[in-house]
């Protein structure tokens, strides 16, 4: 149940904001929008406002924007096909921009909740009424030992404490004003791991910076994987398809809101990169066609464009099928 709800929430939010980007910019540049739909399939509700119909459909798997002249011939001067190439390019790129914004905002919210990760072993914050506060551990203290084990980084703090048994006292050595103090702390269970209520820095500037840097770290990693695919260093079976994503969402929803937020930012940034790739049928492919038109002043032959778009769709569905069968189903042992 939680997996289904989590999957619907993440997919709807990511796809709807993508489509909202197309819709908003289309309206701003004067393109006529016939319909903006939440969901797919049969209509449940519909309301018309001005020239646009707003509909709610049965299947919660995204949405769409139906612009005049996008899929069919139209003599309307405000149709998608009749406005200038730069305006159409702005509409096409808007979905990708919205996914990047969603990723950045999501990682900012996450950082505001848990703090900004650091390589330091210095405590950034202490939660009120936590085991750490009860043991008189303070913000600015440096953890140098846990149960006799030397500590040099925040990852070592997390890894060492998280595997300790909850409600069992542990000894933590801190450094405060050049003086070493030993504190006896009783960790508590939180989302399946032992914690003592300490966190990273929550400085507003570092929180905002984290939203941008984490998003671009994810983008760099996606391009690194794509490079590995072409160079032969990464196998397609290592990638995740829809089944793998739903499984990951299920795991995230079972461990808490922070995991869901992290996965939301991850998926949104990934979708932005994939969508901007120059593959016909994706926004990146459409952008290439429009760039060609803008530079040469000539539109690509409609039959050629349709054939390339169809080939792009076949390639994408084939890739998704391969990744699902040889990646998700085997890796997750769904087939037994």
SULKACOR-V344973 format. One record per residue. N is the residue number from 1. RES is the residue in one letter. SS is DSSP state (h for helix, s for strand, l for the rest). NEAR is the number of other C-alpha atoms within 8 Angstrom. D_CENTER is the distance of its C-alpha to the mean C-alpha in Angstrom with 1 decimal. Layout:
n->N res->RES ss->SS near->NEAR d_center->D_CENTER
n->N res->RES ss->SS near->NEAR d_center->D_CENTER
//
This chain:
n->1 res->X ss->l near->4 d_center->21.6
n->2 res->X ss->h near->8 d_center->18.7
n->3 res->X ss->h near->12 d_center->16.8
n->4 res->X ss->h near->8 d_center->17.6
n->5 res->X ss->h near->8 d_center->16.8
n->6 res->X ss->h near->12 d_center->13.4
n->7 res->X ss->h near->11 d_center->12.6
n->8 res->X ss->h near->10 d_center->14.1
n->9 res->X ss->h near->8 d_center->12.3
n->10 res->X ss->h near->9 d_center->8.6
n->11 res->X ss->h near->10 d_center->9.9
n->12 res->X ss->h near->13 d_center->12.2
n->13 res->X ss->h near->9 d_center->10.1
n->14 res->X ss->h near->13 d_center->7.6
n->15 res->X ss->h near->10 d_center->10.9
n->16 res->X ss->h near->12 d_center->13.2
n->17 res->X ss->h near->12 d_center->11.8
n->18 res->X ss->h near->14 d_center->11.9
n->19 res->X ss->h near->12 d_center->15.4
n->20 res->X ss->h near->11 d_center->16.3
n->21 res->X ss->h near->14 d_center->15.9
n->22 res->X ss->h near->14 d_center->18.4
n->23 res->X ss->h near->12 d_center->20.6
n->24 res->X ss->h near->8 d_center->20.9
n->25 res->X ss->h near->11 d_center->21.8
n->26 res->X ss->h near->13 d_center->24.1
n->27 res->X ss->h near->10 d_center->25.9
n->28 res->X ss->h near->7 d_center->26.1
n->29 res->X ss->l near->7 d_center->27.7
n->30 res->X ss->l near->7 d_center->30.0
n->31 res->X ss->l near->13 d_center->28.9
n->32 res->X ss->l near->13 d_center->30.0
n->33 res->X ss->s near->14 d_center->27.4
n->34 res->X ss->s near->11 d_center->29.1
n->35 res->X ss->s near->11 d_center->26.4
n->36 res->X ss->s near->14 d_center->23.0
n->37 res->X ss->s near->12 d_center->22.0
n->38 res->X ss->s near->12 d_center->19.7
n->39 res->X ss->s near->14 d_center->19.6
n->40 res->X ss->s near->14 d_center->21.7
n->41 res->X ss->s near->7 d_center->25.2
n->42 res->X ss->s near->7 d_center->28.3
n->43 res->X ss->s near->10 d_center->28.3
n->44 res->X ss->s near->8 d_center->28.7
n->45 res->X ss->s near->7 d_center->29.2
n->46 res->X ss->s near->9 d_center->29.7
n->47 res->X ss->s near->7 d_center->30.8
n->48 res->X ss->s near->8 d_center->32.0
n->49 res->X ss->s near->7 d_center->31.8
n->50 res->X ss->l near->4 d_center->33.6
n->51 res->X ss->l near->8 d_center->32.9
n->52 res->X ss->s near->11 d_center->29.5
n->53 res->X ss->s near->11 d_center->29.1
n->54 res->X ss->s near->11 d_center->26.2
n->55 res->X ss->s near->13 d_center->25.7
n->56 res->X ss->s near->11 d_center->24.2
n->57 res->X ss->s near->14 d_center->24.2
n->58 res->X ss->s near->10 d_center->24.6
n->59 res->X ss->s near->8 d_center->21.7
n->60 res->X ss->s near->10 d_center->18.4
n->61 res->X ss->s near->9 d_center->16.3
n->62 res->X ss->s near->12 d_center->15.1
n->63 res->X ss->s near->13 d_center->17.7
n->64 res->X ss->s near->11 d_center->19.5
n->65 res->X ss->s near->13 d_center->21.5
n->66 res->X ss->s near->9 d_center->25.1
n->67 res->X ss->s near->12 d_center->26.6
n->68 res->X ss->l near->15 d_center->30.4
n->69 res->X ss->l near->12 d_center->31.4
n->70 res->X ss->l near->10 d_center->28.0
n->71 res->X ss->l near->5 d_center->29.1
n->72 res->X ss->l near->6 d_center->32.8
n->73 res->X ss->l near->7 d_center->35.7
n->74 res->X ss->l near->8 d_center->36.3
n->75 res->X ss->l near->6 d_center->39.0
n->76 res->X ss->l near->8 d_center->37.2
n->77 res->X ss->l near->6 d_center->36.9
n->78 res->X ss->l near->10 d_center->33.6
n->79 res->X ss->l near->15 d_center->32.1
n->80 res->X ss->h near->12 d_center->29.0
n->81 res->X ss->h near->8 d_center->31.4
n->82 res->X ss->h near->10 d_center->33.9
n->83 res->X ss->l near->11 d_center->32.1
n->84 res->X ss->l near->6 d_center->31.8
n->85 res->X ss->h near->10 d_center->29.4
n->86 res->X ss->h near->8 d_center->27.7
n->87 res->X ss->h near->9 d_center->26.9
n->88 res->X ss->h near->12 d_center->25.5
n->89 res->X ss->h near->11 d_center->23.4
n->90 res->X ss->h near->9 d_center->22.0
n->91 res->X ss->h near->13 d_center->21.1
n->92 res->X ss->h near->11 d_center->19.5
n->93 res->X ss->h near->13 d_center->17.4
n->94 res->X ss->h near->12 d_center->16.3
n->95 res->X ss->h near->15 d_center->13.6
n->96 res->X ss->h near->14 d_center->11.8
n->97 res->X ss->h near->11 d_center->12.6
n->98 res->X ss->h near->12 d_center->11.2
n->99 res->X ss->h near->15 d_center->7.7
n->100 res->X ss->h near->12 d_center->8.3
n->101 res->X ss->h near->8 d_center->9.9
n->102 res->X ss->h near->12 d_center->7.4
n->103 res->X ss->h near->15 d_center->5.1
n->104 res->X ss->h near->13 d_center->8.7
n->105 res->X ss->h near->9 d_center->10.0
n->106 res->X ss->h near->13 d_center->7.8
n->107 res->X ss->h near->16 d_center->8.8
n->108 res->X ss->h near->14 d_center->12.2
n->109 res->X ss->h near->8 d_center->12.6
n->110 res->X ss->h near->12 d_center->11.9
n->111 res->X ss->h near->13 d_center->14.4
n->112 res->X ss->h near->11 d_center->16.8
n->113 res->X ss->h near->7 d_center->16.9
n->114 res->X ss->h near->9 d_center->17.5
n->115 res->X ss->l near->13 d_center->18.5
n->116 res->X ss->s near->12 d_center->17.7
n->117 res->X ss->l near->7 d_center->18.1
n->118 res->X ss->l near->7 d_center->21.4
n->119 res->X ss->l near->7 d_center->23.7
n->120 res->X ss->l near->7 d_center->26.6
n->121 res->X ss->l near->13 d_center->28.3
n->122 res->X ss->s near->10 d_center->29.1
n->123 res->X ss->l near->15 d_center->28.0
n->124 res->X ss->l near->12 d_center->26.0
n->125 res->X ss->s near->12 d_center->26.5
n->126 res->X ss->s near->14 d_center->28.3
n->127 res->X ss->l near->10 d_center->27.5
n->128 res->X ss->l near->6 d_center->30.5
n->129 res->X ss->l near->6 d_center->32.7
n->130 res->X ss->l near->10 d_center->30.8
n->131 res->X ss->h near->12 d_center->32.8
n->132 res->X ss->h near->14 d_center->32.3
n->133 res->X ss->h near->13 d_center->33.8
n->134 res->X ss->h near->8 d_center->36.6
n->135 res->X ss->l near->9 d_center->37.4
n->136 res->X ss->l near->7 d_center->37.6
n->137 res->X ss->l near->10 d_center->34.7
n->138 res->X ss->l near->10 d_center->33.6
n->139 res->X ss->l near->9 d_center->30.9
n->140 res->X ss->l near->9 d_center->32.0
n->141 res->X ss->l near->11 d_center->33.6
n->142 res->X ss->s near->10 d_center->32.9
n->143 res->X ss->s near->14 d_center->32.6
n->144 res->X ss->s near->12 d_center->34.8
n->145 res->X ss->s near->11 d_center->35.7
n->146 res->X ss->s near->15 d_center->34.6
n->147 res->X ss->l near->7 d_center->37.4
n->148 res->X ss->l near->6 d_center->39.1
n->149 res->X ss->s near->6 d_center->36.1
n->150 res->X ss->s near->7 d_center->35.5
n->151 res->X ss->l near->11 d_center->32.1
n->152 res->X ss->l near->8 d_center->30.7
n->153 res->X ss->l near->9 d_center->27.0
n->154 res->X ss->h near->12 d_center->24.4
n->155 res->X ss->h near->7 d_center->23.0
n->156 res->X ss->h near->9 d_center->26.6
n->157 res->X ss->h near->12 d_center->26.9
n->158 res->X ss->h near->8 d_center->24.0
n->159 res->X ss->h near->8 d_center->25.0
n->160 res->X ss->h near->9 d_center->28.6
n->161 res->X ss->h near->12 d_center->28.4
n->162 res->X ss->h near->9 d_center->25.8
n->163 res->X ss->l near->8 d_center->28.2
n->164 res->X ss->l near->9 d_center->31.2
n->165 res->X ss->l near->7 d_center->32.7
n->166 res->X ss->l near->11 d_center->31.9
n->167 res->X ss->l near->8 d_center->35.0
n->168 res->X ss->l near->8 d_center->36.8
n->169 res->X ss->s near->8 d_center->37.9
n->170 res->X ss->s near->10 d_center->36.7
n->171 res->X ss->s near->11 d_center->38.2
n->172 res->X ss->s near->13 d_center->36.1
n->173 res->X ss->s near->12 d_center->37.7
n->174 res->X ss->s near->13 d_center->36.5
n->175 res->X ss->s near->12 d_center->37.8
n->176 res->X ss->s near->10 d_center->38.7
n->177 res->X ss->l near->4 d_center->40.9
n->178 res->X ss->l near->5 d_center->41.9
n->179 res->X ss->s near->6 d_center->43.1
n->180 res->X ss->s near->8 d_center->41.8
n->181 res->X ss->s near->8 d_center->41.6
n->182 res->X ss->s near->8 d_center->41.0
n->183 res->X ss->s near->11 d_center->39.1
n->184 res->X ss->s near->9 d_center->39.2
n->185 res->X ss->s near->12 d_center->35.9
n->186 res->X ss->s near->11 d_center->35.1
n->187 res->X ss->l near->16 d_center->31.4
n->188 res->X ss->s near->10 d_center->29.9
n->189 res->X ss->s near->10 d_center->27.5
n->190 res->X ss->s near->7 d_center->24.0
n->191 res->X ss->l near->6 d_center->21.5
n->192 res->X ss->l near->6 d_center->23.7
n->193 res->X ss->s near->9 d_center->24.2
n->194 res->X ss->s near->14 d_center->27.0
n->195 res->X ss->s near->12 d_center->26.3
n->196 res->X ss->l near->12 d_center->28.7
n->197 res->X ss->l near->11 d_center->26.8
n->198 res->X ss->s near->11 d_center->26.1
n->199 res->X ss->s near->11 d_center->23.0
n->200 res->X ss->l near->12 d_center->21.8
n->201 res->X ss->s near->11 d_center->22.8
n->202 res->X ss->l near->13 d_center->21.5
n->203 res->X ss->l near->6 d_center->23.1
n->204 res->X ss->h near->7 d_center->21.5
n->205 res->X ss->h near->6 d_center->21.5
n->206 res->X ss->h near->10 d_center->19.9
n->207 res->X ss->h near->14 d_center->17.1
n->208 res->X ss->h near->9 d_center->16.4
n->209 res->X ss->h near->9 d_center->16.8
n->210 res->X ss->h near->12 d_center->14.3
n->211 res->X ss->h near->15 d_center->11.5
n->212 res->X ss->h near->11 d_center->12.5
n->213 res->X ss->h near->8 d_center->13.6
n->214 res->X ss->h near->10 d_center->10.6
n->215 res->X ss->h near->15 d_center->8.4
n->216 res->X ss->h near->8 d_center->11.4
n->217 res->X ss->h near->8 d_center->12.0
n->218 res->X ss->h near->11 d_center->8.9
n->219 res->X ss->h near->11 d_center->10.3
n->220 res->X ss->h near->8 d_center->13.7
n->221 res->X ss->h near->8 d_center->13.0
n->222 res->X ss->h near->10 d_center->11.9
n->223 res->X ss->h near->8 d_center->15.1
n->224 res->X ss->h near->8 d_center->17.0
n->225 res->X ss->h near->9 d_center->16.3
n->226 res->X ss->h near->8 d_center->17.3
n->227 res->X ss->h near->8 d_center->20.4
n->228 res->X ss->h near->10 d_center->21.2
n->229 res->X ss->h near->11 d_center->21.2
n->230 res->X ss->h near->7 d_center->23.7
n->231 res->X ss->h near->7 d_center->25.7
n->232 res->X ss->l near->7 d_center->25.9
n->233 res->X ss->l near->7 d_center->24.4
n->234 res->X ss->l near->9 d_center->21.5
n->235 res->X ss->l near->8 d_center->22.4
n->236 res->X ss->h near->8 d_center->20.6
n->237 res->X ss->h near->10 d_center->21.1
n->238 res->X ss->h near->8 d_center->18.8
n->239 res->X ss->l near->9 d_center->15.8
n->240 res->X ss->l near->12 d_center->14.1
n->241 res->X ss->l near->12 d_center->14.8
n->242 res->X ss->h near->8 d_center->14.4
n->243 res->X ss->h near->10 d_center->16.6
n->244 res->X ss->h near->12 d_center->14.8
n->245 res->X ss->h near->9 d_center->11.5
n->246 res->X ss->h near->10 d_center->13.6
n->247 res->X ss->h near->9 d_center->15.4
n->248 res->X ss->h near->8 d_center->12.5
n->249 res->X ss->h near->13 d_center->11.5
n->250 res->X ss->h near->13 d_center->15.3
n->251 res->X ss->h near->9 d_center->15.6
n->252 res->X ss->h near->12 d_center->12.9
n->253 res->X ss->h near->13 d_center->14.7
n->254 res->X ss->h near->7 d_center->18.0
n->255 res->X ss->h near->9 d_center->17.3
n->256 res->X ss->l near->9 d_center->16.2
n->257 res->X ss->h near->8 d_center->13.9
n->258 res->X ss->h near->8 d_center->12.7
n->259 res->X ss->h near->10 d_center->11.4
n->260 res->X ss->h near->12 d_center->9.7
n->261 res->X ss->h near->11 d_center->8.1
n->262 res->X ss->h near->11 d_center->7.1
n->263 res->X ss->h near->10 d_center->5.7
n->264 res->X ss->h near->12 d_center->3.9
n->265 res->X ss->h near->14 d_center->2.7
n->266 res->X ss->h near->11 d_center->3.1
n->267 res->X ss->h near->9 d_center->3.1
n->268 res->X ss->h near->13 d_center->3.0
n->269 res->X ss->h near->14 d_center->4.7
n->270 res->X ss->h near->11 d_center->6.3
n->271 res->X ss->h near->10 d_center->7.4
n->272 res->X ss->h near->13 d_center->8.7
n->273 res->X ss->h near->11 d_center->10.7
n->274 res->X ss->h near->7 d_center->12.0
n->275 res->X ss->h near->10 d_center->13.1
n->276 res->X ss->h near->12 d_center->15.0
n->277 res->X ss->l near->10 d_center->16.9
n->278 res->X ss->l near->11 d_center->20.6
n->279 res->X ss->l near->9 d_center->20.9
n->280 res->X ss->l near->14 d_center->23.0
n->281 res->X ss->l near->11 d_center->21.4
n->282 res->X ss->l near->12 d_center->18.1
n->283 res->X ss->h near->14 d_center->17.7
n->284 res->X ss->h near->13 d_center->18.5
n->285 res->X ss->h near->13 d_center->21.7
n->286 res->X ss->h near->12 d_center->22.7
n->287 res->X ss->h near->12 d_center->22.3
n->288 res->X ss->h near->9 d_center->24.7
n->289 res->X ss->h near->10 d_center->27.2
n->290 res->X ss->h near->13 d_center->27.2
n->291 res->X ss->h near->10 d_center->27.6
n->292 res->X ss->h near->12 d_center->30.6
n->293 res->X ss->h near->12 d_center->32.0
n->294 res->X ss->h near->10 d_center->31.7
n->295 res->X ss->h near->6 d_center->33.4
n->296 res->X ss->h near->6 d_center->36.1
n->297 res->X ss->l near->7 d_center->36.7
n->298 res->X ss->l near->7 d_center->36.6
n->299 res->X ss->l near->8 d_center->34.3
n->300 res->X ss->l near->9 d_center->33.4
n->301 res->X ss->l near->6 d_center->35.7
n->302 res->X ss->h near->6 d_center->34.1
n->303 res->X ss->h near->6 d_center->35.1
n->304 res->X ss->h near->8 d_center->33.6
n->305 res->X ss->h near->9 d_center->30.3
n->306 res->X ss->h near->8 d_center->30.3
n->307 res->X ss->h near->8 d_center->31.3
n->308 res->X ss->h near->10 d_center->28.5
n->309 res->X ss->h near->10 d_center->25.9
n->310 res->X ss->h near->10 d_center->27.4
n->311 res->X ss->h near->9 d_center->27.3
n->312 res->X ss->h near->12 d_center->23.7
n->313 res->X ss->h near->10 d_center->22.9
n->314 res->X ss->h near->8 d_center->25.2
n->315 res->X ss->h near->8 d_center->23.6
n->316 res->X ss->h near->8 d_center->20.0
n->317 res->X ss->h near->8 d_center->21.4
n->318 res->X ss->h near->8 d_center->23.5
n->319 res->X ss->h near->8 d_center->20.7
n->320 res->X ss->h near->10 d_center->18.6
n->321 res->X ss->h near->9 d_center->21.9
n->322 res->X ss->h near->10 d_center->22.7
n->323 res->X ss->h near->15 d_center->19.5
n->324 res->X ss->h near->14 d_center->19.8
n->325 res->X ss->h near->9 d_center->23.5
n->326 res->X ss->h near->10 d_center->23.8
n->327 res->X ss->h near->15 d_center->20.5
n->328 res->X ss->h near->15 d_center->19.2
n->329 res->X ss->h near->13 d_center->22.7
n->330 res->X ss->h near->10 d_center->24.5
n->331 res->X ss->h near->8 d_center->22.1
n->332 res->X ss->l near->7 d_center->21.7
n->333 res->X ss->l near->7 d_center->25.5
n->334 res->X ss->l near->7 d_center->25.1
n->335 res->X ss->l near->5 d_center->28.2
n->336 res->X ss->l near->3 d_center->30.2
//
